[in-house]
Amino acid sequence: MPKISFTWLYLIIGGVLLFLLIFDEGNSNQRIRKSYTEVEDYIKSGYVEEITVVNNRTLEAYIFKDSTLKVAEKPTIDGSRLKVETTIGSIDNFDNFIRQQRESEDGKFKGVVNYEEQSNLWGELFWNIVPFAVLIFIWIFIMRRMSGGGGAQGGVFNVGKSQAKLFDKESNATRITFKDVAGQEGAKQEVQEIVDFLKSPQTYTELGGKIPKGALLVGPPGTGKTLLAKAVAGEANVPFFSMSGSDFVEMFVGVGASRVRDLFRQAKEKAPCIIFIDEIDAVGRARGKNPSMGGNDERENTLNQLLTEMDGFGTNSGIIVIAATNRADILDKALLRAGRFDRQIHVDLPDLNERKEVFGVHLRPLKLDPSVDVDTLARQTPGFSGADIANVCNEAALIAARNKKKAVDKQDFLDAIDRIIGGLEKKTKVMTQKEKEAIAIHEAGHATISWFLEHANPLIKVTIVPRGRALGAAWYMPEERQITTKEQMLDEMCSTLGGRAAEECFIGHISTGAMNDLERVTKQAYAMVAYAGMSDNLSNLCYYNNQEYSFNRPYSEKTAEKIDNEVHNMIKEQYERAKELLLKHKDGHAELARILIEREVIFAEDVEKIFGKRPWTSRSEEIFGANDKEEEKDVTEIVAEEPQESAAEE
């Protein structure tokens, strides 16, 4: 059954009015419309018994009951007179015509002429109401569109109301708890105290402590900040107001501050409760840093109201504000001080053990083959966020379904990781033999250099099969380290330049295939010199500038020239080092390139057969064992390299 609403009532009333307007019969007489000339002929012929003029506009002529005139195709109904209607052009001409008929000897009309004034109540009511109703409907429609939505929160009168969504026991039956948040043990330990505050506040207030006002979740995208905030509300079992920072910003002046006031007013009624503001940098940006905005900036007014509500004269006991952002460096200092956001909780990318837990959560709904090993998958995905791991699991399931498999096996996950990192494999891409050889020499250069450098990432796989925008790629197993030394960065830089060096040494000319290599190396060198102070002439100096709207460099033109020279010398030194290593192992490089052209994909064990065991213990050997080659072969690519574009594509 449809829901009863005022819309049905409006439709019924409109239908009744339209019915009365169209089907109003007035009387039971049979009506026939004729032209004025025909009605005059009826009057002259003596067929008309009586005439009624309505509103000096409509003429109603009643025909004699026993008349042989057949005005209509069907005969006259017994017991009623036939009425013919027409419209009078001029009432004066009609009066003269009737006068002539009565005074003339040949005139046959001797009947009565009546003049009446009638009004159509329903018709007048319809035409008096409908235009205003249409205008009101258009006005309401425009106001709702301008205020950003309909329903209870729409309308121009509710534009200053809070747009926050409320989740409580009644509206959200499926609660999210800490069991649904895999990994992030440090962050969960931080927010666990907030949960304890909300569950039993008297335990802390008896000792004179105060409930914290807010917690700021800071971390890269996809690490689970929003999920962690929902878990806090689920664990504490309290109402949860959720909204985005952009929901405060509106086209009307003062709406943002009004919505902040209304949000905290609703929160006071539901206290104890949690307010979650996602992407708070939309309104919490540092004030006075944007030169394009004046002193009456709507965003600043909203931030001022938020600061007042969090720690002003008013008391908001039992209300905890949790915010999330990945740009904490641009937030206003007043927002980060103690008393507002009392603690900052860093939600970082998951480490190895945390990735195992995240995989465990996302693998639950999948039908898995016994060959799938969660530990192996976790080791293959360093640097992946929780959202990336969820994408890997979903992509593996899609690949298995595409291949008509009954369960998701190990190879599906390997293909999914390749697909996410490197892009879609393009086996049908047309390349000439020379281009294929150039790509093989380029990729073999990367593999050769990384094999003989101590701090280079261990090689896992090299391919010349086009994938995404890349014509070839090499995959490595980077170590999960918290700090990086200068020697490690230089070895990585030398390995990255191995492709360009191989082109120059063994082809005799260079190509655009190393464009991405050069971009990565240049950025890394500038970071080492300008930020990390790892150069000889500019040692122990950092020129990092955190001012978002500052257009001035924190160093002089002379220093800029020194930075450029240091970067150039550093890259040149590693490039020459790469060429020396390649010339020293040119026979092995040539054999590696030949095998790569034949197979299109080679693994670390193939490189070991050519160059022998790596002088330094590789990370993959530490994980899987030096003798477990079959397992090492399945370690999939972690860092996809350069999009190698040929000169023809450029």
QUIKAPE-V478619 format. One record per pair of residues at least 24 apart in sequence whose ideal C-beta (glycine too) atoms are under 6 Angstrom apart, sorted by sequence separation. I is the first residue (numbers start at 0). J is the second residue. If there is no record, write none. Layout:
# QUIKAPE-V478619
((I:J) (I:J))
This chain:
# QUIKAPE-V478619
((391:415) (394:418) (439:463) (495:519) (537:561) (604:628) (59:84) (391:416) (438:463) (495:520) (536:561) (351:377) (58:85) (306:333) (310:338) (357:385) (361:389) (445:473) (492:520) (58:87) (310:339) (442:471) (536:565) (309:339) (358:388) (602:632) (238:269) (357:388) (361:392) (365:396) (442:473) (534:565) (244:276) (438:470) (454:486) (438:471) (454:487) (529:562) (237:271) (238:272) (239:273) (240:274) (241:275) (243:277) (244:278) (528:562) (55:90) (237:272) (243:278) (244:279) (247:282) (455:490) (245:281) (348:384) (376:412) (454:490) (194:231) (198:235) (244:281) (428:465) (528:565) (193:231) (197:235) (244:282) (368:406) (370:408) (371:409) (452:490) (528:566) (31:70) (370:409) (455:494) (31:71) (194:234) (197:237) (366:406) (367:407) (368:408) (424:464) (425:465) (190:231) (194:235) (232:273) (525:566) (255:297) (365:407) (424:466) (452:494) (524:566) (279:322) (256:300) (280:324) (422:466) (38:83) (256:301) (259:304) (263:308) (279:324) (284:329) (286:331) (421:466) (422:467) (449:494) (524:569) (180:226) (255:301) (259:305) (271:317) (273:319) (274:320) (275:321) (276:322) (277:323) (280:326) (285:331) (421:467) (448:494) (524:570) (29:76) (38:85) (180:227) (228:275) (270:317) (283:330) (256:304) (270:318) (273:321) (283:331) (485:533) (259:308) (280:329) (448:497) (33:83) (35:85) (180:230) (520:570) (28:79) (283:334) (421:472) (29:81) (30:82) (31:83) (32:84) (33:85) (225:277) (266:318) (445:497) (177:230) (444:497) (445:498) (28:82) (30:84) (175:229) (176:230) (247:301) (444:498) (175:230) (176:233) (177:234) (441:498) (444:501) (175:233) (176:234) (174:233) (441:501) (49:110) (440:501) (441:502) (45:107) (48:110) (49:111) (50:112) (51:113) (52:114) (53:115) (54:116) (53:117) (440:505) (42:108) (167:238) (441:512) (166:239) (197:271) (504:578) (165:240) (163:240) (164:241) (496:573) (500:577) (504:581) (496:574) (500:578) (163:242) (162:242) (493:573) (497:577) (501:581) (492:573) (496:577) (500:581) (493:576) (162:246) (493:577) (158:251) (228:321) (159:254) (158:254) (161:258) (212:309) (159:257) (381:479) (163:262) (224:323) (161:261) (20:121) (160:261) (161:262) (19:121) (20:122) (20:125) (220:325) (219:325) (213:320) (214:321) (215:322) (216:323) (16:125) (217:327) (224:346) (222:346) (215:340) (516:641) (213:339) (217:343) (515:641) (212:339) (213:340) (515:642) (214:342) (215:343) (216:344) (217:345) (218:346) (212:341) (218:347) (448:577) (451:580) (211:341) (214:344) (216:346) (512:643) (448:580) (463:595) (511:644) (464:599) (511:646) (463:599) (510:646) (447:584) (462:600) (511:649) (461:601) (478:618) (447:588) (460:602) (476:618) (476:619) (459:603) (443:588) (458:603) (443:591) (443:592) (440:592) (443:595) (439:592) (189:344) (439:595) (450:606) (439:596) (186:344) (186:346) (446:606) (450:610) (457:617) (457:618) (476:637) (477:638) (222:384) (223:385) (453:615) (457:619) (474:636) (475:637) (221:384) (222:385) (450:613) (474:637) (475:638) (221:385) (221:386) (182:349) (472:639) (473:640) (472:640) (182:353) (471:643) (469:642) (470:643) (182:356) (468:642) (469:643) (181:356) (182:357) (459:634) (181:357) (460:636) (181:360) (438:643) (434:645) (420:636) (328:545) (329:547) (421:639) (416:635) (417:636) (420:639) (413:635) (378:622) (379:634) (379:635) (288:548))
